Amino acid sequence: MDIDLTTLSTLSSEGMLTDMFGDIEEKTPLKEAQDIIYDAWEVSDPKRRVALARKAVEISPDCADAYVLLAEETASSLTEALNL
């Protein structure tokens, strides 16, 4: 299959490359943790959101969004949030 750069760019921006060839990104711990946080943002139960955020931190301590969610859901002060 011959694909020029313009077509490749269009396919990539429309998510069609993933549809055609599968997910070509390496599944890193950070990406896995971030995917869990995306799920947590969809959950309305605060306890479940916190559990998912903690799971994300266990998988990758570099997942900044997990700490943000934990701070929003559990911290009662700025100091407490900074200590997460």
Beta strands, then each sheet from edge to edge (+ up, - down):
end
